[in-house]
């Protein structure tokens, strides 16, 4: 991703990672805490983080199903694993904080082995959770992430990419592949690369049908609930008050927030992340009710330390779960027992159809980095296959 930033002259913004964090507790009271310190029993937290560092390091990155004790670990939920290894029921809440923040799912929804592999794909639990140097959230994009997609599209040319043509079927029963789209267009070629999330494979009619293991992989992939609500302000009142802009909550729809301002553009904003089961319940409300709930929670937390919180100049909302070609974010996760049974089929081609997507990457899975790397891998597979055909 950094190479793409350089290629397209995109400005990287270092995430603001200082000031006091605010934590809203279950009783409605709020406390200040050091930047980046997770909620929960600190003794249990440190023990659990050490367990995750050690156990994830033992996972075979290329073949997680072949790791030591893989099957028994895969049969556990991440919550069960964390409680068992830390010997504390308090680990359940910390496990939820990790899985909802990273994947938008509760810790009882995802396999323990999948989480350990995911952690290793992201260079360790400390990197995954960090906003500081070398961490997963260290650099943001001033121009917006769609800029990269648009510039890549421009490089390919206007006659190369066809939009608003959802694929309904892929037929590879003959010598070539035929891809049918919703408007009735048919595209033909020797190879097809599918990049939709694994959990959406069932929305495409494959002929012949997907192999049993590939279909099972899709059936047992779960998309997390992940939404953002961004409050845009005229000035950075939280920075002036010595706050980091980070709010973490044990109750209410918002789980955490981040300062997403762009000072050079005089743009001041805090992004609220609404994730996991709390997000799913909040999502059922009307748009107006959703906005009221988030703003009330936001004001309740920051209002205990700031004299007056101004009304936002603008409010932006994004719910990936309601987008037909996402149905959640950031990437599909595997339920217990899936990884050791069929997980190795993630990136396996099916005849002339190849599969990419961030969940198929072995490096920074679930992130844009993983998506780009998977595209490079899928493209290389096709180039090699076509070269053999020509030879």
N, C-alpha and C positions, 0 to 999 in steps of 0.2 A: 504494500500500500504506500509506503514511503517513496518507493521508486515512481509510483504513479503520481504522487504529489509533485515530485521533481519534474516529471515528464510534462505535466500540464500547468506548471507554475502555480500550484495551489499553496496557499499560506497555511502553515500549521500553527495552531494556537495551543499553548501549554495550558492544561487544565489548572484552574485556580485551586490550590490545595493548602490553604492556611486559613486561620481564623477559628472561631469557636463553632462547633457543631451543636445543633439543638436536637434533643431527643424528647418526643412526646410519649409519655408513659400511659399505661392502661387506665389509670385513675384520672387522666386528663391533665395532670401536672407535667411540667416540662423542666428539663435540666440541661445545663451546658456540659459539654465534654470535649476532650482533646480531639482534634481533627483525625478522622479515620478510625477511631476506636469503635468497634462493633458493640451493639447492645448485648446484654447477657452477663452471666456469671463469668468474670474474667479468668478465674482459675480453670473452669471447665472449658472456656473458649480457647485458652492457650494450650491446654492438653489436647483438645480436639484438632486444632490447627497443626500441632506437631504430629498427630496421628495421620492426618491427611497428607502432610508433606512426605512422611515415610511411606505410607501405603500407596500413594499415587506414583512415587518414584519406582516402585516394584512392578508396575503394570507395563507389559510389553506394548509399546506404542503402535507397532505394525500389526500385532496379533494379540489384542487384549484377551481373547478367549483362551489363549495359550499361557496366560500368566499363572503364577502360583495361586492355588485356591480359587481360581477364576469362577468355577461353577457355583461354589458355595457362597461366594461374595455376590455374584450376579443374582442369586435367588433372594437376597436381602434388599429391602428398600434402603435408600440412603439414610432415612431416619433411623431404621433399625440398626444399621451399621454404626452410625454415630453414637447411639445410646450404648450399644454393646462394647465398642472400643473405648469409649470414654468412661464407661461404668457410671453414667449419670443420666437421668431422665431429662435434666436441664439441657442436654445436648440437642433435644428435639427442636427447641426454638431456634437455636443457632443454626441447625441444619436447614430449617425453613428459610432463615435469612439468606443463607448461601444460595439455595436452589431458586428461590423466587427472584433474587437480585440478578443471578446469572442467566436463568432459563425460564422464569415465569411459571414454574411448577412448584407444588408442595413437595417436601422431601419424602413423603410416603408414595408419591406417584412415580418416582424414577429409580432405576436400578442403582445399587451402590457401585457396582463395577463400572457402569456407564459414567457415573460421576467422577470416579477416580481416573478413568481414561480421559474424560473431558478436562479435568484439572491438569493432567500431564500434557495434553494437547496445547494448553495455554501457558506452558512453562512454569506450572506450579500455582498453588492456591494464593500465595502472596502476590504474584504478578497479576492473577485474574482479578483480585479485589482492589488492586492499587490504582490510585489516581496520580501517583508520583512517577518519577523518572523510571523508564523501562516497564511501567505497568500498563495494563490493558486500556486504561482510560487516560493516559498521559497527554496524548495529542488529539485535538479536534480540528475540524476542517472549516476554515473561515468562509469559504465560498459555498459550502453545503455539499453533502456527499453525492447528490444527484449530478453534480458537475462532472464527476469522474465518468459516470455512465454516459452522459451526453457527449463528452469529449471522445470517449471510445467509439460511440456510435458515429460521430462525425468522421473519425478516421476510416471507418468501414465504408462510408458512402451512403447516400440516401436511397439507393436502389437495393440495398443489402438487407435492411431491417424492415420488417412488416409488423406494424402495431395493430392492436384491437382485433386480433385474430386468434382467439383461444383455441388451442388444439383439442379436438374431440376424440381422434383416433390415430393410431400408428399401425399401419399394416406392412409387415415384412414377410408375408407369405410367399411373395414372388422373388424375382431377382433383384428388385430395387425396393426401397422403402417408400411408402406413400403416407403422407401426413395430411389428414383432413382437419380443416379449421371450421369454427362455428359459422362464418358467412358462406361456407361451401367451397372455399378455395382448396386446391390440392397441390401440395409441394412434393416433389420427387427427388430422391437422392440415394447414394450408396450407403450413407451413414446418417444417423440421427443422434443428436446429443440432447438429453432431457435434463433440464435444470430446475424443475419445480421441486418443492419440498417432498421428501419421501412420503409423507402422510397424504399427499395429493395424487399419488400414482393411480389410485382407484378412480379418479375423475377422468382418466384417459382410457379408452377402449383399445387394448393391445391385441393384435392378431399376428401370430398365436399369442395366447395368454401368457402373462408373466409367469416365470417358474414359481413353484410352490414357495420356496424360501424367500424369493424377492417379494412376493405378494404378502407373505407373513410379516416380513420386515415393515412393509407399509402399514399393515393392519395394526401393528403393535408400536407404532411411532406416535407420540403425543406432542402436540404443539402447546407451548405455554401461553398463558395470558399475559400480554405486555402492552401497556398503553402509556402515552405521555400526554401531560397537560402542561403547557408552557405559559407562564405569566410574564408578560413583557411590561417593564416599567420605564418611567421617564428618567430615573436616576437609580444608582446602586445603593439604596438605603441600607441594605444589610451589610454591605462592605463598610459603609461609613460607621456602622455600629460595631464593627469588629467581628462580624459573623462570616463564616465560610459560605453561607448559602445552603449548607447541608442540613437537612432535617430528616431524622429517622423516627419512625413511628411504630408503636406496638399495637395501635388500634386505628380504625378509619381506613378509607380507601388508599391513601398514599402510603407507600412503604418507605420511600426515600426521595430526596431531591438533590439536584446538583446546580451549581452556578454555571450557566451556559451563555454568559455574556460575551460580547465581542467589543472590547473597549475601543479599538481603533475605528470602529464604525458607530460609536456612541450607542450601542445596542445593549440593553441591560435586561437580563432575563434569568429566571429560575425555572428549571424543568422538574416537574413532579412525575415520578414513576409509579404507576398503578399496576400492580403485578399479582400473579398467583390467584388463589381463591378469593381473597378480598377484592381483587380486581374483577373477577367474574361476577360476583354479587353486585358490585357497583355498576357494572356494565348494563345490568337489566333496567336501570333507572332511565328516565327521559334525559335528553341532553341538558335541559335547564337544571334538573335535579342533580345531575352529575357535577355540573360546574359549581353549584351551591355547596355540595358536600365537600369538594376539594378545597374551595376557597375558605370555608369555615374551619376546616382542619388546619390549613396553612396559616390562617390568621390566629388561631388558637395557640399554635406552637410558637411562632415567631413573636406574637403579640405579648408574650410573657417576658420578653427581653428587649423589645423595641417599643418606644412610646407610641408611635403612630405608623401604621403600615398603609401606604397610599394605595388607592385603587389601581389595578393594572390598566395600562393603556391599551393592551390587546391580550386576548386569550386564544391560544391555539391548542387543538386537541387531535390526537391520532390514536385510533384503535385498530391495531393490526388484525385482531380476531374477527373483525367485521369486514375485512377485505377478502373478496372471494378467492384470490389466488395466493393468499397467505394463511388465513384462518388462525393466526397466532404469530408468536415471535419468541426468541430470535431464530431458533431452529428446532427441528423435531428431536425429541429425546426418547430413549428406550425404557420400556417398563421392565420389571424384574424378569429374568430368565431369557430375555430376547437376545442380548448381546452374544452370549455363549451358544445360543441355538442357531441364529441366522445372521448375527451382526457382521460376519465377514463378507456378506453379500452386498454391503452398502455400495461399493464402487465397482462391482462386477458387471461387465457388459452383458447384455442379453442379445445374442446374435449380432445384429448390426446397430443396436441401440446402446448408447453409452450414457452413463449417469454421472452428473456433477452436482455440486451444491455444497454449501459450507459444512453440512453435517457429514459429508464424505471425506473431509480433509483430516489429515493427521497432525496438522499444525494450526493452532488458533481456530479450532472448530467452533462454529457459532458466530464467528466474527467476519468482517469484510475480508480480512487477511486470508481466512480459510476459504472463502468463496472464490477469491481470485486464484489461489493456489489450486483449487479443485478444477477451475476452468482451464488452467494451464495443463494439468494432468489429463483431463478429458480430451483437450485438443491434441496433445501429443499422442494419445492412444489412437485417435482417428487418423492422424498423419501417418503413423507407423503402419496401421492396417491398410490404408490406401496405397502406401508405398509397396507393400507386399503384393497387393493385387496387380499393380502396374508391372512389378518384376515378373 
